[in-house]
Amino acid sequence: MNIKKINIMLGGVFPKEIPSNNLWCGVDKGALYLLNKGVSPILSCGDFDSITLDQRKEVEEKSKYFKVKNSEDLTDAEFALKNLLELFNEVEVIDIYGATGRRLDHFFGNVLLLNNLKYNNIKIRIIDDNNIITTAKKGLNIFERIEGYKYFSIVPIYENTVMTIKNSKYEVDNLFLTLNRPNATSNEFSTEKAIELHVTANVLVIYSKD
């Protein structure tokens, strides 16, 4: 099956609304949430320890593919990515919902996946009701303005990362990003032009609403 884009619903804080007309993977109670929204996942996976046996049976019956995680070697998000890419090896974009919220350990684990070399050829984003988190790769990156998101922040992952930004409210040339304090947060889109971001190593990019 030729699938270019798919969404994942994890079991964190669920969004108020979900995009329609897209394919979904539900993870653990994220799969049950999708069913309650009238969405039958193309894939449901996880250890399903957060839902009842009857709910698990309903999820299995209404999902095209159903995979059970029997080991703790992979997080739920990693298990979902692994199975998605085995089933659909032409996926180019994956948006992950339900990845933020109550469990900070889960949240930071999910963020780390954005910089995993296994997914280097896939655009992965973590999305909640107020933020979009993704990565900018080493070199020149173009980021379009997204309606409703006023701010964007750059968070370094590696030491000695140098950044240049054009077409933003605060432009800089060859700024050294610091790992021990934020020095590239709360920038703003100033025009309709796309942001031109050049970095010497991968960085996190966070779009935020007010």
Number of C-alpha atoms within 10 A of each C-alpha: 7 8 13 14 18 18 21 26 29 26 25 19 17 19 15 7 9 16 9 8 7 11 17 25 29 30 28 25 25 27 33 24 18 21 18 10 11 9 21 22 28 16 24 32 28 26 18 21 10 13 16 11 11 9 16 19 11 14 27 19 12 17 21 13 16 18 16 13 16 9 10 9 9 13 15 21 21 15 20 25 18 14 18 22 13 10 14 15 13 15 17 16 16 19 18 24 24 21 25 25 14 11 12 12 10 18 16 12 14 20 18 12 15 22 19 9 9 10 15 12 10 16 16 21 21 22 19 22 16 12 18 20 21 20 22 22 17 15 12 14 16 13 12 12 19 14 7 11 17 16 21 21 18 22 20 25 17 14 12 14 19 17 23 16 19 16 17 20 15 13 15 14 11 13 16 17 22 17 14 8 8 13 15 18 13 16 17 20 19 15 11 11 14 17 21 16 22 21 22 17 17 18 22 18 19 21 22 21 13 8
